[in-house]
Amino acid sequence: MNIPVVNLSDFLSGDEVRRQTFVWELGRAYEEVGFVAVKNHGIPDDLISDLYKYVQQFFALPNQTKWEYEKKELAGQRGYTSFGREHAKGYDAPDLKEFFQYGQTVEDSDAIKKEYPENVHVKEVPELAPTLYKAYRSFENSGKALLQAIAIYLELDEHYFDRYVHNGNSILRAIHYPPITQEPASAIRAEQHEDINLITLLVGASADGLQILTKQNQWVPVTSLPEQIVVNVGDMLQRLTNNRLRSTTHRVVNPPRELWGTSRYSIPFFLHPKSEMSLACLNDCITDERPKAYEDVTAGEYLDERLREIGLKK
C-alpha cells in the first residue's frame, strides 16, 4: 500500500497556499488512513545512517553486556529492554524483539526535569548516546511542526501543542528483531497494536514487515521511499479528538523463510506530551453523531495505565 505522501517543506515554506494545502492533505490522510509518509522531514541522512550504525553495534554486544544496561525499575523507559519482555495490549505472548530507549534531556530550569530518569550511556559504544541525542532533537522539531499543522486542521491555535511538547515525555526507541532460529509459534514479530502517544515518527526500518489494518479490515504492507519517514496517529491524539483522528492498528510480521536468518532494525520516535496535558476530548470534536467516547484523563495517567497493560510496569 502506498500511503499518502506529504511534503513538510510546504508547511514550513511561509507560503500560505502551500501551508493550507499541507494541512488539508495531512488531516484528511489521518482521518482516512492514520498513516502518512513525510518527505523533506528535516532529519539529515547522515544522522540516520549514524543512528543505525551505532544501534546495530549495541545490539551486536553479548547478552551479558546488554543486560548491564537494563533498568527494570524504569519500566523500559530508559536503556535496554531484553528480548521477550514486552507484549501487545490484550496478548500474553511476548513480541520477538529487544530494544533500547532514550528519553528527554531537560536543558532549562523546567521543574519537570525531576520527573525524568537519566538516560543510559553505553561505554562499549560511546557514540550511541550523543547520536541518539541529536536524533531525538531532530525528531522533536519535525514532530512539533506536524502537530502545529494538526492543530490548524482541528481549528485550534497553531501552537496549541507547543508547550506540552517542549520538555515532553517523548521516547526514541531502537528496536532489534533478531534472526528467527527455530519454527516460530506465530507469524507475527510484533503483535497488532496501536501506539500510546500523540504521533509516531518512524525512520527507515531496515527490512519490510510493517503492516497496517485498513478500514476494510484488511492487512496491507506499508512501504515508504528511503527519503521519507512514516508518521502515524497514536492513542493520545485519538482520545483528544474523540476518534476524529484514528490511531491505526499495525503489526510487524515475520519475513519469508529464506530471510529468517536476518535481523530487522526499526527506530520509531514516540512523541509524548508532558504528563500534565489533559487528554479530555476537545469540545469541537464532540457532536450528536460522535458523542464523547472517553473519560477525562491526563497524558501521564494514560501512559501509566498502558505501560501496565503491555507488561513493562507492575
C-alpha positions, 0 to 999 in steps of 0.5 A, spaced: 500 500 500 502 506 498 500 511 503 499 518 502 505 522 501 506 529 504 511 534 503 513 538 510 517 543 506 510 546 504 508 547 511 514 550 513 515 554 506 511 561 509 507 560 503 500 560 505 497 556 499 502 551 500 501 551 508 493 550 507 494 545 502 499 541 507 494 541 512 488 539 508 492 533 505 495 531 512 488 531 516 484 528 511 490 522 510 489 521 518 482 521 518 482 516 512 488 512 513 492 514 520 498 513 516 502 518 512 509 518 509 513 525 510 518 527 505 523 533 506 522 531 514 528 535 516 532 529 519 539 529 515 541 522 512 547 522 515 544 522 522 540 516 520 545 512 517 549 514 524 543 512 528 543 505 525 550 504 525 551 505 532 544 501 534 546 495 530 553 495 534 549 495 541 545 490 539 551 486 536 554 486 544 553 479 548 547 478 552 551 479 558 553 486 556 546 488 554 543 486 560 548 491 564 544 496 561 537 494 563 533 498 568 527 494 570 525 499 575 524 504 569 519 500 566 523 500 559 523 507 559 530 508 559 536 503 556 535 496 554 529 492 554 531 484 553 528 480 548 521 477 550 519 482 555 514 486 552 507 484 549 501 487 545 495 490 549 490 484 550 496 478 548 500 474 553 505 472 548 511 476 548 513 480 541 520 477 538 524 483 539 529 487 544 530 494 544 533 500 547 530 507 549 532 514 550 528 519 553 528 527 554 534 531 556 531 537 560 536 543 558 532 549 562 530 550 569 523 546 567 521 543 574 519 537 570 526 535 569 525 531 576 520 527 573 525 524 568 530 518 569 537 519 566 538 516 560 543 510 559 550 511 556 553 505 553 561 505 554 562 499 549 559 504 544 560 511 546 557 514 540 550 511 541 548 516 546 550 523 543 547 520 536 541 518 539 541 525 542 541 529 536 536 524 533 531 525 538 532 533 537 531 532 530 525 528 531 522 533 536 522 539 531 519 535 525 514 532 530 512 539 533 511 542 526 506 536 524 502 537 530 502 545 529 499 543 522 494 538 526 492 543 530 490 548 524 486 542 521 482 541 528 481 549 528 485 550 534 491 555 535 497 553 531 501 552 537 496 549 541 501 543 542 507 547 543 508 547 550 506 540 552 511 538 547 517 542 549 520 538 555 515 532 553 515 525 555 517 523 548 521 516 547 526 514 541 526 507 541 531 502 537 528 496 536 532 489 534 528 483 531 533 478 531 534 472 526 528 467 527 532 460 529 527 455 530 519 454 527 516 460 530 509 459 534 506 465 530 507 469 524 507 475 527 514 479 530 510 484 533 503 483 535 497 488 532 497 494 536 496 501 536 501 506 539 500 510 546 502 517 544 500 523 540 504 521 533 509 516 531 515 518 527 518 512 524 525 512 520 527 507 515 526 500 518 531 496 515 527 490 512 519 490 510 514 487 515 510 493 517 503 492 516 497 496 517 489 494 518 485 498 513 478 500 514 476 494 510 479 490 515 484 488 511 492 487 512 496 491 507 504 492 507 506 499 508 512 501 504 515 508 504 521 511 499 528 511 503 527 519 503 521 519 507 519 517 514 512 514 516 508 518 521 502 515 524 496 517 529 497 514 536 492 513 542 493 520 545 491 524 539 485 519 538 482 520 545 483 528 544 479 528 538 474 523 540 476 518 534 476 524 529 483 522 528 484 514 528 490 511 531 491 505 526 492 498 528 499 495 525 503 489 526 510 487 524 510 480 521 515 475 520 519 475 513 519 469 508 523 463 510 529 464 506 530 471 510 529 468 517 536 468 518 536 476 518 535 481 523 530 487 522 532 494 525 526 499 526 527 506 530 520 509 531 520 516 535 514 516 540 512 523 541 509 524 548 506 530 551 508 532 558 504 528 563 500 534 565 496 535 558 489 533 559 487 528 554 479 530 555 476 530 548 476 537 545 469 540 545 469 541 537 470 534 536 464 532 540 457 532 536 450 528 536 453 523 531 460 522 535 458 523 542 464 523 547 467 516 547 472 517 553 473 519 560 477 525 562 484 523 563 491 526 563 497 524 558 501 521 564 495 517 567 494 514 560 501 512 559 501 509 566 495 505 565 498 502 558 505 501 560 501 496 565 497 493 560 503 491 555 507 488 561 513 493 562 510 496 569 507 492 575 
